[in-house]
Amino acid sequence: MSDSALHNPPLDRPHRPRPWHNLPFWGLLPTWVLMGFALLVPVVIVAAVSVATRGTHGGFTWDFNLASYRQILFNEGWTGEMEFTPQYLMIIARTFVLAGATTLICLIFAVPVAYFIARQTAGTKAVLIYLVTLPFWVSMILRVYAWMIILGRGGPLPRFLESFGLPPGTSFMFNDFATLTAMVYTYMPLMVLPVFASIEKLDVTLIEAAHDLYANRWTTVRKVILPLTAPGIVSGAILVFVPSLGAVLEPTLMGGGKQMMMGSLIQLQFGGGRNWPFGAAIAMTLMCFVVIFLIFTAHRAARKGDVA
Amino acid sequence: MMKRYLATSAIALCVAGAAHAEGQLNLYVWAESISPDLIAKFSQEHDVQVNVDGYTSNEDLLTKLQAGSSGYDLATPSQHFLRIMIDEGLIQNYGANTLTAYENIDPRWRNQWWDESQEYSIPIAYGTAGFVVNTELYNGPTDSLGHFFEPEGDLVGKIAMLSYPDEVVGAAQLYLGVPFCSEDPAEMKRVLDLLMAQKPAVAVYSSDNIASRLASGEVATHFWWDGEELKARVNGAPFALAMTKEGLVGWIDSMVIPVGAPNYDNAIKFIEFISEPENATEQMNFYAHSSPMTLVEENVVYTKEVAPELYPEVPVEFSRTCSPAAQDLVTRVWTQLLQ
């Protein structure tokens, strides 16, 4: 990486500190090593595999080939000729709708919760934040199984509603509602915490000032609270949206796996499909979308920051 | 006092096991497929620390071996994946036919197409896959795959498929009379049409948590394996494996040694150990799938009377190793089904 050059000035300039005296370089070295090995190297490998040629029974050979990217849009039809196949685009679109819905619902619930917590006394606040993070102490798969029991046939929720006249044997499992419930539940803390952090920092006197200037409650929320908590909301949205795109567990276990998501599509290509380059190409496509989303939100946040 | 002594010796055993690299054996086998009692016995007899990892699909195993340097000494792929592993050079020729274990293989399972020379593998279990019904929720006919793929009445909306195509596409092919590994798109389109027509009646495509899903009544029928159904049934679950006249999908798992296995000698010792008639019998009694080995007949728990599902009288069609073209058609069917 070019950064080592940045922190390693040529030795023929004696007035500059020597490399082993360069504290920022050594101080940041663990970061660069971590970023390099945990982030950059895996992404480069996936990118390289996505343009490799598939092996006969899975695996791949290092021959440059763009077939995997073409396959996202064009495939051989059942009659044998190449045709435009929207199936992968549909899976991508569905994944985005699901991730977007999860983010939106999390946001709607998280803002009031975070606001409520932020307005408590220090002791209560600590306890409530602890409670929000409590689910993270239990394995994710266990929490999803718990929801399967709650929503499933004979579970607490159907039983409760059956006492109000719902036909017995009802199950709320294996549909989009079940998937969304588990997704929202799983990612909710990731939204609450950053939103809480920014609401906590909010200067209460500004709200009072808004009221003094005859702003009603809604205007105060719109013109004062939301712009000032926007950074927290944006980072919460990113923290929820990005992992939601790769969700495999919830759609498979809760949704019944009847409709593929990008995560399960990638899994199929590396497993039963035995087409690693195609799996890698879909993963790269997913990553490109994520990067576009991040640039877009960062841009918007920056613009909002200017206005505020 | 006794407890403390035991605890100390347990720690000592662990330390001893960890200290000698040659005293290790890393198994990568079907989840919960090997009797823990046998593993403990082997561990003690040979002073080897055995580490067991489980997988739940052949695809997982193949992908892991293809990714390289898995560190595993022994795996148990099914026949159609075993063939790929030999062809791709992922597993070792360990001269299986020169071992004592080879002599214990029931002759009808020796030198089959998945390992003609029987140099790469020793079989450990075989069985079938078909649809299992919860008899409390469904008491209609189960003599044809048609009741599963073209359901009527009680089964509509109560059907569970597996989450990957390997066995269920095979069963659909049996029902339609399409040969396994067909490379004919027109034939595979018929398979897709059948599965698409079935989809509105399917509740879930999942390979996890099958027993509780079927027992709780969340679904009334699940695609499943004979031994799992048998184990649940003898424990009191109201299950029955459908004996379908079109046939059942067959599989046979064999013990192989991946290339680069760090504890080759211990893997051989384990293969010999678990293939001894006495141990093979105990293994079968634990796993509840049929054994391809010579057994101690009077100790077999799952006899024909107790476990008729292990002795099907309908045809059993073993999954085959598909060409890439045929495999792509299977993947395409599955992707379009779940798109």
Interface residues (C-beta under 8 A of the other chain):
Chain A: G55 T56 H57 G58 G59 N75 W78 T79 G80 Q87 Y88 M90 I91 Y145 M148 G152 R153 G154 G169 S171 M173 F174 T252 L253 G256 G257 K258 Q259 M260 S264 L265 L268 Q269 F270 G271 G272 G273 R274 N275
Chain B: S57 E59 D60 L62 T63 Q66 I84 D87 E88 S163 Y164 P165 D166 P185 A186 M188 K189 K199 V202 A203 V204 Y205 S206 D208 N209 S216 G217 E218 P324 Q327 D328 V330 T331 R332 W334 T335 Q336 L338 Q339
